[in-house]
Amino acid sequence: MLEQYFRLKELNTNVRQEVVAGITTFLTMAYIIFVNPAILSEAGMDYGAVFVATCLAAAVGCFIMGLAANYPIALAPGMGLNAFFTYTVVLTEGYSWQSALGAVFFSGCLFVLLSLFKVREWIINAIPQPLKLGIAAGIGLFLALVGLKSAGIIVDNPATLVGLGDITGLQAGLAVLGFFLIIGMAARGMRGAVMIGILVITGLGLAFGDIEYKGIVSAPPSIIPTFMQLDIAGAFNVGMLSVIFAFLFVDLFDTSGTLIAVAQRAKLLDEQGRLPRLSRALLADSTASIAGSVLGTSTTTSYVESTAGVAVGGRSGLTAVVTGLLFIAAILFSPLAGMVPAYATAGALVYVAVLMLAQLAHLHWDDLTEAVPAVVVLVMMPFTFSIAHGIAFGFISFVGVKVLSGRAGEVSPVVWALAALFALKFAFGV
């Protein structure tokens, strides 16, 4: 049955190979079950409920991707999008987390419509490549700042705005050690390096008496505090339009880039370099985001860590289904997730930042009209502590640089429109 449904022979794979690939993918991205609750709980959400919602949303996304699109691509609440949810939408702009979940719901609905009417390709092609690269790298730097701040390595300073914290302290020291452990294991090609690093630092925190032992396995915590708590009416606020757009925009490019990257690695693209069943894959991503908002977590998206499973032979949707089953099994480990401190995940955030900053290698640095907008995004995201503001300044700067350089013809109508909307937003404070 599995052979026929997932077309394993046609894809030159087998059940054993797919199961191994699914386990490998899970190990490389399981860190999200620790990191996501830690970030969203700062927005006032219940840690245990978010933990369960994270696992369930990931499982739903993996199942839809595997069963409907038959791709070895796993999904989970996205890094960067969860930070935007907490630090920008809730803590900076002052919206409730319930309204933020409503915005996630609407962005998912819009993504469904874009996928059904095949508008996605048109939008992707209209956005300049330097802005795509700058957004990916900017989110990475933003995550690095969040990680360093949570570990106490970077602190606020009234004289210089930011400063170096007490790096001789236990928590900062363990965070630094965790980062180097992850780098060392990843450089050696170890699967699950990020998750292992988080668990090792958590174990050391226990050994030094900095963490209270709560057990490893137990009955799952209640999801009731976040289930169906999204505020649909609150998301209709005019000011939330930019938030909904930011969720949609980041997820749009994150998903598209991940799908192409994983498909290239698995040699699943057709002769024209296109991805078959693309609409099904995009629908899997968007419907998973809708389900995640109902369960109580930020936007669910495709994970580039899926390439780890592809590297060991994953070729079909069975890989994604196995990963989803493991996310469900992980719900039983809620006491372990509850013990993981912020400094244990700090190294993981900085490591993810390194991977995302690598996108800048593809930037045309010798062309200032290409490099400057990307750098503006890269700088403004962490320094304004807002992914949305970084994206906005990037579009405005792209139009400004191109026009003043006498190359206004290179600006597409879509970019003109978005830049104008962002400028109006800043001008009138909406």
N, C-alpha and C positions, 0 to 999 in steps of 0.2 A: 504493500500500500504506500509506504514512504517512498519507495523507488519511483512509483508511477506519479504520485502527486507532486513531488519536488523535482522530477525529471533528473534523478541523480546520475544515471548512466549517460544521458545526453550531455550533462555538465562535467563528465569525467570525475565523479566523486562517489562516495559510498556513505552508508549510515555512520560507521565508526569515525570516518574522517570528519564528517559534519559535527558529530558530538564533541570530538576533541576541539574543533574550531570554535564551537559554541562556548565551551568551558574556557578556552583561551581568551575569547572576546570578553566574557564576563569578568575574568580576573583583571583584565586591563582597565575596565571601566567601573568596577565595583566600588571604587573610592567615592562615587557620587552618592552612595547610600549613607555615607558619613558626612560628606561636605555639604550636600544640599540642605539637610535639616539644620545644620549648624548655621548656614547663611540665612535661611528663611525664618528661623526662630528669632533672629535679631529684629525681624519685622513684627514680632509679637505673636507669631504662630506657634502652636503647640509642637514641641520637638518630636514626640512620639507619633503624633498623627501625620506630620510631614514625612517622617521616616517610612511609615506604611504607604502613604500616598506616592512617595518616590518609587518604591519597589513596584507598586501596582501600575503606576503610569508607565514605567519602563517596560513592564511585562506586556501591557496592552499594546504599546508601540511595537515591541518586538514581534508579538503574535500577528499583528496586522501586516507588518512588513514581510514577515516570513510566509504567511498563509495567502495573502492577497497579491503581493508583488514578487514573491519567490526570490528575494535578494538576501545575501548574508550580512545584512546591515542592522545593527542593534540601535535602539533608541533609549533615551532617558532624559530627565530634566537637564537642560543645557547649562553648562558653565558660562558665565558672562551674563546670560539672561536671568539667572537667579540673583546675581549680584545687582543687576539693573533693577530688578523687582524690589529688592530690599533697600539698597542704599540710595537709589535715585527716586523711585516712585513713592515708597513709603517714608523713609527717613528724611529725605531732602525735600520732596514736593508735598509731603504731608497727607497723602491719600491713605485710606485704610487698606490693610492687606486684602480685605474682602473686595474692595473696588479694584485692586490690582489683579485679583483673580478674574474679575469680570472683564478686565482689559485683555487678559490672556485668552479668555473664552472668545471674545470678539475677534482677536487677531487670528485665532484658529479658524473661525468661521470664514473670515476673509481669505485665509490661505486656501481653504477648501474651494471657494469660488474661483480664485486665481488658478487653481489646479484644474478645475472642471472646464473653464473657458480658455485654458492654455495661454493665459496672460503672463504667466511666470517667465516664459522664455523672452517675451518682449521686454519686460522690465529688466531682467538680468542683462540683456544685451545693451540696454540703454544706459546703464550705470557704468561710469568710467572704471577701468581696471585699477588705477591707483587708489581710488576710494575704497574699492573692495579690499585691496591689500592693507590699506591704512586702518580700516575698521577691524579686520582680523587681528592686526598687530596691536591696535589701541586697546581692544578688549583684553588682550594678553597682559599688557602693562597695567591695566586697571586691576586685573586679578592679582598681579604681583603686589600691588600696593595694598590690596585687601589682606593678602596673606601676611605680609610684613607687619601690617598694623595689628592684626589679630595675635601675632606672636610677641608684640611689644618691642620689635626691632626698630620700627619707625614710630615715633610719637609726635604729638603736637608740641610746638615750641612758640611761645608768644613773640620771640625776637625774630626768628627765621621761618616761621610758619610750620615747618617740619624739622625734626631733628632725630638724632640717634638715641634709641632707648638704652636700657641697661642690658647690654649683650652678655654680661657675666651672669645674669640670672638663669635659673634652671629652665624656665619655659623658653626663653630666647635661644639658649644653648641647644635644647632638644629640637627646636624648630630648624636650626641650622644643620644639626646632625641629620635630621630627617630628609632635608633637601639633598645633602650629599649622598645619603644612602640610596635615595631614589635615582639620582643621576648615575651612581656607580652601577646599580643593578640594571638600569635601562641601557647603559653603554655596553654591558655584557650580554644584552639581548634577553634578559630574564623576563618572563611573562608575569604580569601582576606586580611589577616593581612598585607602582604607586600605592596599591593597597597594602603590600608588604611593609613599605616604609611607614605608612600610617599606623599599622598595627604594632610595629616595633617600637615606635615612639610612644604609643599609648601604653605598651607594656613597661617601658622605662619609667613613664610617669607613675604607673602603679608601684613599681619597685622603689621609687624615691618617695612614695607617700604623697604625691601631689594629686592623685586621683583616687576616688573611693571605688572599691570593687563592687559591682552590681550584678555580676553573673555573666554568663555567655548566652544561654538559650532560655527563652521563656515564652509564654503565650503572647501573641502580638498586642501592642498597645492599641487603644481605641482610635479609630479614624474619625469619629464623630466630631471632634473639635474643628476639623477642616472640611469634612465631607458636605457638599452642597452649600457651602458658606459663601460662595461668590456673590458679589453684589452687582447684579445686572444693571439696575437703575443708576448706581454710582458711576458705572463706566460710561454713561451717556453724557457725563460732564464734558463741556467743550474743551477744557484743559486736558482731558484724558485722550483726546484725539491723537496728540503727538506721542503719547505713551503707547497707544494701540499700534500706531504706525511703527514706532521703534521696535516693539516686540515682533511685529510682522516682518519688518525690514531685516533685522538681524537674523531671524530664523530663516528667512527666504534665502539669504546668501550662505548662511551656515549649512543649511540642508543641501543646497545645490552643489556647493563645493565638496561636501562630504560624499554625496552620491557619486559624483564624477571621480573623485580620488579613489574611493573604494572599488568602483567599477573598473577603473583603469588597472588597479592592482590585480583584480580578479580576472581581467581580460574578458569582461562582459559587455563591452561597447561594440556596436556594430561597425560595418565598414566605413560609415561616414562619421564615426566617432561619437555617435549618439547612443543614449541609454534606452534600450527597449523597456516598455512598461513604465516609462517615467511618470506618467500621470498616476499610476497606482502607487508608486513609491512616495510621491508627494502627498497623495491622499492619506497614506499611512502616517506620515509625519503630522499632517494637519489635524486629523481625527484624534491622534494621540495627545495633541496639545489640548484639544477640547475636553477629552476624557481627564487629562491631568488637572485642568482647572476645576472640574467638578469634584475630583478626589481631594484636591487641596495642595497643588504644587505649581510651580512656575512652568514656563513653556517647555514642552518635550520636543527633542530634536534628534536627528541622526548623529551618531558618534563616529568620529574619524578613527577611534580606537578599534573599530570593526576591522581595520586593515590587519590587526594582529591575528584575528581569526582567519582572514583570507590568506595570510602568509603561511598558515599551517594546513591549508587545503580547503577551507570553507568556500563553497561555490553556490549553494542554494539557500532557500529560505529556512531549511531545517536548522542551519547554524543560528539564525535569529530566534527560532522557536526554542531551542535549547537554552540560549541566553535568557530568554524570558522566563522559562521554568526555574532557572537558578535565581532570578530576581524574586520570584514568589517564595522560594525556599529561604531566601535571606531574611524574610520578614520575621522568622523565628529568632533571629539574632539581635533583636532590639536592645537587650541590655548591653551588648558589646558596643552597638552604635551610640548608646547614651553615654558611654564612658569616654568616647573619643573627644579630646579637648581641641580647642581651636588651634593651638600651636602644633598639634599633630598633623593637621591638614594644611598648615601654612606652607610646608615644603612642597606639597602636591600642587598648590596654587601657583607657586613660583615656577615649578617644573612645567605646568601647562602653559604658563606665560612664555617660557623659552620656546616651546613648540609653536606657539602662535606668532611670536615675533619673527620666526624663520620665514614668514611670508614676505618680509621686506626684501629678501634676496631677489625676488622677481620684479622689484620696482626699478624703473628706468631713472637712475639717479642723475644721469647726465642731462636730463630734461627737467628744468626747474618747474615748468608748468605741470609736470606729472608728480615730481617729488614733493613739492611744497604742500599741496592739499593732503597728501598721505601723512606727512609729518604733522600737519595741523591737527588732523584727527588723532594721531598717536599721542600728541602732547596734551590736547584739550580733554581727552577722556579721563585720564587720571587726575589732572590738575583741577578740573571742575567737579571731579568725583561723579561724573554723569556720562553714561554711554550715549544717551540721546543728544546731549549738548555737543559731544565730540563729533557725532554724525552730522549734526546741523552745521557746525563750523566748517566741516570738511566740504560740504556742498557749496556753501557760500564762498569759501576760499577758491574752490575749483573754478567757479564762474568768474570771480574777480580776477584771478591770475590769467585765465585764458583771454578775457576781454582786454585787459591792459597789455597783454603781450601781442595783441593783434590777431588772435586765433579764436575769435568768438564762434567761428563756423564749426569748431570742434565740440561745441556744447550742444547736446541734444535737447529737444523740447522738454523731455521728462526732467532733465537736470535743471533746466531753467525754472520750471514750475516748482520743483522741490526747493531749490535755493530761495525762490521768492517767498514761498510759504514759511520757510525757516526764518527768513529775515523779518517777515511780518510778526512772527511769533515773538522774536526778541524785542522788536520795536514796540509792540503793544502789550507784551507781558502775558500773552494767552498760552 
